[in-house]
Amino acid sequence: MRRAKIIATLGPATDDPEVLEKIIQAGADTVRLNYSHGTHEDQEKRVKLLHELTKKTGRHIGIMADLQGPKIRIRSFKNGYVFLEEGDEFVLDTALKEQDGDEHQVGVTYKNLVNDVKKGDNLLLDDGRIILHVERVRDTRIKCTVLLGGKLSNNKGLNKEGGGLSAKALTAKDRRDLRHAIQLGVDFIALSFPRDASDVVKAQRLIKKEGGLCRIIAKIERAEAVENETEIIETADAIMIARGDLGVEIGDAALPPVQKRLIKKARRMNKVVITATQMMESMIENHIPTRAEVFDVANAVLDGTDAVMLSAETSIGKYPVEVIKAMSRIIYETEKQRGAQGADYRIEQHFEGIDETIAMATMYAANHINAKAIISLTESGSTCKWLSRTRSAIPIFAFSRSDRTCRRVTLFRGVYPFLYDVTNKDFLEVNKEMIDILKYHNVVQDGDTVIITKGDLAGISGGTNGMKIVRVGELVEHRE
């Protein structure tokens, strides 16, 4: 069973019901709604179609709403693009009108840019393909010299080398989009460009104010976010290593060690981690990935990422189904390797809660008695998340009466959901029924060892306080 999860971004390429159904069947675990593109009506149609298909296929699919954030862009050119040569003088003007750009100047959407840059700074346009050196800042105009030239077209992104732009993480558009996403019932909100934990807290408060139950994913894509990574991980429910803008700000050579460190730190802090951006970029146009992309996905899996994300590959690409199949195949083969299966028990750590302690004890026992499966009867999914923080080849099955919890655990590495109502059932009946479900799905058979975690009080969030080791097919005569 594939343990690392796949996130597929929805878009025009997936709006065909047949294509989306094939994507679900090919193995997408969570879908992403990109609020940087499309209208609210577009997102509503996609969610409605998804619900229809998940009901048809019997799959639990999580839904993530990805907010645009303060994406800083240049404005447009009269002719759609210009060519800049090394050594040219070029001006960024925050007061220039929308389509008045030419080979000498262009407008900028971010009015405060003139206060955030100074002489000597480098500005990177179009993901670093164009580099401008700031010579002078006066009024609304930033006079630059072109260090690296090339073709520059309309509405390309702008970053400051090393970070330092003060734009707020939540724009007015983001607030509108967040409210809309909550109304759609999404499971996760991805917050773009947070600088520190306070930006995450603001988003959490807004979600609570709007009555939302979705979890926050903090996207690490600013240099400041790397500097404040520990606090951000502590505050958020999950992080996304968004390597596009992050690579522009900190430099491409710094990305690999930062990615590895963030994955390791997030897992040790009991948080979910997603690796994203350009994972299978060539498959936007081609039906097979490059060897470099194969290694990129495999390395993220070996590092311990919970999920890998596809963006344009599925939203606008020519081969959305094939890219899911290819990524799933790469993950599956990678997870056969010993390095992807070795357990790490965090023996030196102190556990704060009973349920977390039970999770760690369960993983230790499961790996030492060669358990076939772990069953977690869960209300909120927290025990499953703690179980999944220990690297193991043993599948974890989340049995919950909550549809939302079943969707939430689709981001947890090695966790697979089953909708199951424990209400008004005794312990023995619950144990038997859960094991029978796994037998029906050919996960276990008579003679296999299974570990079950649950609480004395069914239906109570955070109440897991016990584990039970059972042999499939053997009757247990005593009550717990």
C-alpha positions in Angstrom: 0.0 0.0 0.0 1.3 3.4 -0.9 1.9 5.5 2.2 3.0 8.9 1.0 -0.1 10.8 -0.2 -0.7 12.7 -3.5 -2.4 16.1 -3.7 -3.8 17.0 -7.1 -4.7 20.6 -8.0 -8.1 21.0 -9.8 -8.5 23.2 -12.8 -9.7 23.3 -16.4 -8.0 19.9 -17.2 -9.9 18.2 -14.4 -13.3 19.8 -15.0 -14.3 16.8 -17.2 -16.1 14.4 -14.9 -14.5 11.4 -16.6 -11.0 12.8 -16.1 -11.6 13.7 -12.4 -13.0 10.2 -11.8 -9.9 8.7 -13.3 -7.7 10.9 -11.2 -9.5 9.7 -8.1 -9.2 6.1 -9.2 -5.5 6.6 -10.0 -4.8 7.5 -6.5 -5.3 11.2 -5.6 -5.8 11.4 -1.9 -6.5 15.2 -1.5 -7.4 17.8 -4.0 -6.3 21.5 -4.1 -8.5 24.4 -5.0 -6.1 27.2 -6.2 -7.8 30.5 -5.4 -5.1 32.3 -7.4 -7.0 31.3 -10.5 -10.7 31.0 -11.4 -13.9 32.3 -9.9 -15.8 31.3 -6.8 -18.3 29.7 -9.2 -15.6 27.6 -10.7 -14.5 26.3 -7.3 -18.1 25.5 -6.3 -18.6 23.4 -9.5 -15.4 21.5 -8.8 -16.4 20.7 -5.2 -19.9 19.6 -6.2 -18.4 17.3 -8.9 -15.9 15.9 -6.4 -18.6 15.1 -3.9 -20.6 13.3 -6.6 -17.6 11.2 -7.6 -16.4 10.4 -4.1 -19.8 9.1 -3.4 -19.7 7.0 -6.6 -16.2 5.6 -6.0 -16.4 5.2 -2.2 -13.2 7.2 -1.7 -12.6 9.7 1.0 -10.8 12.7 -0.6 -9.6 15.8 1.4 -10.1 19.3 0.1 -7.5 22.0 0.4 -8.2 25.7 -0.4 -5.0 27.4 -1.3 -5.2 31.2 -0.8 -3.3 33.5 -3.2 -1.7 35.6 -0.6 0.2 38.9 -1.3 1.6 37.8 -4.7 3.6 40.8 -5.8 3.6 41.2 -9.6 4.6 43.6 -12.2 1.8 45.1 -14.3 1.4 44.8 -18.1 3.3 46.0 -21.2 1.8 47.8 -24.1 2.9 45.0 -26.5 2.6 42.1 -24.0 6.3 41.7 -23.3 9.7 43.3 -23.6 13.3 42.1 -24.0 15.8 43.3 -21.3 19.5 43.3 -21.9 22.2 43.1 -19.3 23.3 46.6 -18.3 20.0 48.3 -19.4 18.3 50.8 -17.1 14.8 49.7 -16.1 12.3 51.4 -13.7 9.7 49.8 -11.5 7.0 52.4 -10.9 4.2 51.7 -8.4 2.2 54.6 -9.9 2.4 53.5 -13.5 -1.0 52.5 -15.0 -1.9 48.9 -15.8 -0.8 48.6 -19.5 1.7 51.4 -19.8 4.8 49.2 -19.5 7.5 49.4 -22.1 11.2 48.6 -22.5 12.1 51.3 -20.0 9.6 50.9 -17.2 6.7 48.8 -15.9 4.1 49.2 -13.1 4.0 47.2 -9.9 0.9 46.0 -8.0 2.5 46.4 -4.5 2.4 50.1 -3.6 4.7 49.6 -0.5 7.6 48.2 -2.6 9.3 51.6 -2.5 9.5 51.4 1.3 10.8 47.8 1.4 13.8 48.2 -1.0 16.9 50.3 -1.0 20.0 50.9 -3.1 22.0 47.7 -3.4 19.1 45.3 -3.2 18.5 42.7 -5.9 14.9 42.1 -7.2 14.0 38.9 -9.0 11.3 38.7 -11.6 9.6 35.7 -13.1 11.0 33.2 -10.6 14.5 34.7 -10.9 14.8 34.6 -14.7 15.2 38.4 -14.6 17.4 40.0 -12.0 17.4 43.8 -11.3 19.9 45.7 -9.1 18.4 48.7 -7.3 20.3 51.9 -8.0 17.9 54.5 -6.5 14.5 54.8 -4.9 12.6 58.0 -5.3 8.9 58.7 -4.7 7.1 55.9 -6.6 10.0 54.9 -8.9 12.7 52.3 -8.3 15.5 52.8 -10.7 17.4 49.5 -11.5 20.1 48.1 -13.6 19.5 44.8 -15.4 21.9 42.1 -14.1 20.3 39.2 -15.9 18.1 39.9 -18.9 15.7 38.1 -21.1 12.1 38.1 -22.2 9.8 39.7 -19.6 6.0 39.4 -20.1 2.9 40.6 -18.3 2.1 40.0 -14.7 5.2 38.1 -13.7 6.0 37.7 -10.0 8.5 39.8 -8.1 10.6 38.8 -5.1 13.4 40.5 -3.1 16.6 38.4 -2.8 16.9 37.4 0.8 13.3 38.4 1.7 12.2 41.4 3.5 9.0 42.5 1.8 6.4 43.6 4.4 3.2 42.6 2.6 0.6 41.1 4.9 -0.1 37.4 4.5 -3.9 37.8 4.4 -5.1 40.3 1.8 -8.7 41.5 1.4 -9.1 38.9 -1.5 -7.8 36.2 0.8 -10.4 37.0 3.5 -13.2 36.8 0.9 -11.8 33.6 -0.5 -11.3 32.1 3.0 -15.0 32.8 3.8 -16.0 31.2 0.6 -13.9 28.1 1.2 -15.4 27.7 4.6 -18.9 27.8 3.1 -17.8 25.0 0.7 -16.8 22.9 3.7 -13.1 22.5 2.8 -10.9 20.5 5.2 -7.7 22.5 4.9 -6.7 26.2 4.3 -3.3 26.8 2.9 -2.0 30.2 4.0 0.4 31.8 1.5 3.5 33.8 2.4 3.2 33.8 6.2 6.3 35.5 7.7 5.9 34.2 11.3 3.5 32.5 13.7 1.4 35.6 14.1 0.2 35.4 10.5 -0.9 31.8 11.1 -2.8 32.9 14.3 -4.6 35.6 12.4 -5.8 33.1 9.9 -6.9 30.7 12.6 -8.9 33.4 14.3 -10.6 34.3 11.1 -11.5 30.7 10.5 -12.9 30.4 14.0 -14.9 33.7 13.6 -16.5 32.3 10.4 -17.4 29.0 12.1 -14.9 27.0 10.1 -13.5 23.6 11.2 -10.7 23.5 8.7 -7.0 23.0 9.6 -4.3 25.5 8.7 -1.4 24.6 6.4 1.4 27.3 6.5 3.3 27.6 3.2 7.0 28.1 3.8 7.9 30.3 0.8 9.5 33.4 2.4 13.0 33.8 3.7 11.5 35.1 6.9 9.4 32.0 7.3 12.6 29.9 7.3 14.0 32.1 10.0 10.8 31.6 12.0 10.2 28.0 11.0 10.0 26.5 14.5 7.3 28.9 15.7 5.3 28.5 12.5 5.4 24.7 12.7 4.3 24.8 16.3 1.3 27.0 15.5 0.1 25.5 12.2 -1.5 22.1 11.7 0.8 21.4 8.8 3.4 23.1 6.6 3.9 23.1 2.8 7.4 23.5 1.5 6.5 25.8 -1.5 9.8 25.6 -3.4 9.0 28.1 -6.1 9.0 31.5 -4.3 11.2 30.0 -1.5 13.9 29.1 -4.0 13.9 32.6 -5.4 14.3 34.2 -2.0 16.9 32.0 -0.4 18.6 30.7 -3.6 18.2 27.4 -5.4 21.3 25.8 -3.8 19.9 26.4 -0.3 16.6 24.6 -1.1 17.6 20.9 -0.6 19.0 21.2 2.9 16.1 23.4 3.9 13.6 20.9 2.6 15.2 18.0 4.4 15.4 20.0 7.7 11.8 21.1 7.5 10.5 17.6 6.8 12.5 16.2 9.7 11.5 19.0 12.1 7.8 18.9 11.2 7.6 15.2 11.8 9.4 15.4 15.1 7.0 18.2 16.2 4.0 16.0 15.3 3.0 18.1 12.3 2.1 17.1 8.7 4.5 18.2 5.9 3.8 18.6 2.2 6.5 19.0 -0.5 5.3 21.0 -3.5 6.2 22.9 -6.7 7.5 21.6 -10.0 7.6 17.9 -8.8 6.6 16.6 -12.2 6.7 19.9 -14.2 7.6 18.3 -17.5 4.4 16.3 -17.5 2.4 19.4 -18.2 3.4 18.7 -21.8 4.9 15.2 -21.8 3.4 11.9 -20.9 6.4 10.7 -18.9 8.5 12.5 -16.2 12.2 13.3 -16.5 14.6 11.2 -14.5 15.4 14.2 -12.4 11.7 14.5 -11.4 11.6 10.8 -10.5 14.5 11.3 -8.2 13.0 14.5 -6.7 9.7 12.7 -5.8 11.7 9.7 -4.4 14.0 11.8 -2.3 11.0 13.7 -0.7 9.5 10.3 0.1 12.7 8.9 1.6 13.0 12.1 3.7 9.6 11.4 5.2 7.2 13.9 3.6 3.6 13.1 4.3 2.4 14.2 0.8 3.7 15.4 -2.5 1.7 18.0 -4.5 1.0 18.4 -8.2 0.0 21.9 -9.4 -0.2 22.8 -13.1 0.6 19.1 -13.9 -3.0 18.2 -13.1 -4.8 21.6 -13.3 -3.9 22.6 -16.9 -1.6 19.8 -18.0 -2.2 17.5 -21.0 -1.8 14.3 -19.0 -3.5 14.8 -15.6 -4.3 11.1 -15.1 -1.0 9.8 -16.3 0.9 12.1 -13.9 -1.0 10.7 -10.9 -0.2 7.2 -12.0 3.5 8.1 -12.6 3.8 9.7 -9.2 2.0 6.8 -7.4 4.3 4.4 -9.1 7.4 6.3 -8.1 6.2 6.5 -4.5 5.3 2.8 -4.3 8.7 1.6 -5.6 10.6 4.1 -3.3 8.7 2.8 -0.3 10.0 -0.7 -0.9 13.5 0.5 0.1 14.7 -0.2 3.6 15.4 3.5 4.1 11.7 4.2 3.8 10.7 1.6 6.3 13.0 1.9 9.3 11.4 3.0 12.5 12.4 6.0 14.6 10.8 5.9 18.0 11.9 9.2 19.5 12.8 7.4 22.7 14.6 10.5 24.0 11.4 12.6 23.8 8.9 13.3 26.6 5.3 12.8 25.6 2.7 15.3 27.0 -0.5 13.4 26.5 -1.8 9.9 27.2 -3.0 9.5 23.7 0.3 10.4 22.2 2.0 8.0 24.6 -0.3 5.2 23.5 0.5 6.0 19.8 4.2 5.7 20.4 3.9 2.5 22.4 1.7 1.1 19.7 4.2 1.8 17.0 7.0 0.2 19.0 5.0 -2.9 19.7 3.7 -3.2 16.1 7.2 -3.1 14.6 8.6 -5.7 17.1 5.8 -8.2 16.7 5.4 -7.8 13.0 1.8 -6.6 13.2 0.0 -6.8 9.9 -2.1 -3.6 10.6 -2.9 -1.0 13.2 -6.5 0.0 13.8 -7.2 3.4 15.4 -10.7 4.1 16.5 -10.6 7.9 16.4 -12.9 10.8 16.8 -10.6 13.7 15.7 -7.8 11.8 13.9 -5.1 13.0 16.4 -4.0 9.5 17.4 -3.6 8.5 13.8 -1.4 11.6 13.2 0.8 10.6 16.1 1.0 7.0 14.9 2.0 8.2 11.5 4.9 10.3 12.9 6.9 7.1 13.4 8.3 5.7 10.2 7.0 2.2 9.5 5.8 -0.1 6.8 2.7 -1.1 8.8 -0.5 0.5 7.6 -2.7 2.5 10.0 -6.4 2.4 9.5 -8.5 5.2 10.9 -12.0 4.1 11.9 -14.1 7.2 12.6 -17.8 8.1 12.6 -16.9 11.5 11.2 -16.7 12.2 7.5 -14.6 15.2 8.2 -12.0 13.1 10.1 -11.9 10.6 7.3 -11.1 13.3 4.9 -8.6 15.0 7.3 -6.4 11.9 7.6 -6.0 11.7 3.9 -2.9 13.9 4.4 -1.3 11.6 7.0 1.4 9.4 5.7 0.4 5.7 5.9 -3.1 6.3 7.3 -6.2 5.0 5.4 -9.8 6.0 6.5 -12.9 4.0 7.1 -16.2 5.5 8.0 -17.4 3.5 11.0 -20.0 4.4 13.7 -19.1 3.1 17.1 -22.2 4.4 18.8 -24.1 1.9 21.0 -21.7 -1.0 20.5 -19.7 -2.9 23.1 -16.0 -3.3 22.9 -16.0 -6.9 21.6 -18.5 -6.1 18.9 -16.4 -3.1 17.8 -13.2 -5.1 17.7 -14.8 -7.9 15.6 -16.5 -5.6 13.2 -13.3 -3.5 12.5 -11.3 -6.6 11.9 -14.0 -8.1 9.7 -13.9 -4.9 7.5 -10.1 -5.3 7.0 -10.6 -9.0 6.2 -13.2 -8.1 3.6 -10.7 -5.8 2.0 -8.0 -8.5 2.0 -5.8 -6.4 4.3 -5.6 -9.1 7.0 -6.4 -12.8 7.3 -6.7 -15.4 10.1 -3.6 -15.7 12.1 -2.4 -12.1 11.5 -1.6 -9.9 14.4 -3.4 -6.6 14.7 -3.1 -3.8 17.2 -6.2 -1.7 18.1 -6.1 1.7 19.8 -9.1 3.4 21.3 -10.5 5.1 24.4 -12.7 3.9 27.2 -15.3 6.6 26.3 -16.4 6.2 22.6 -16.9 9.5 20.8 -14.6 11.6 22.9 -12.0 13.6 21.1 -8.5 13.0 22.5 -9.6 10.1 24.7 -7.4 7.3 23.4 -6.0 5.6 26.4 -5.5 2.0 25.5 -4.1 -0.5 23.0 -5.0 -4.1 22.5 -3.1 -6.8 20.6 -5.3 -9.4 18.9 -4.8 -12.4 16.7 -7.2 -12.4 13.7 -9.6 -15.3 13.9 -9.2 -16.0 17.7 -12.1 -15.3 19.9 -11.5 -13.1 22.9 -13.8 -14.2 25.7 -13.1 -11.4 28.2 -14.3 -7.8 28.1 -11.8 -5.0 28.2 
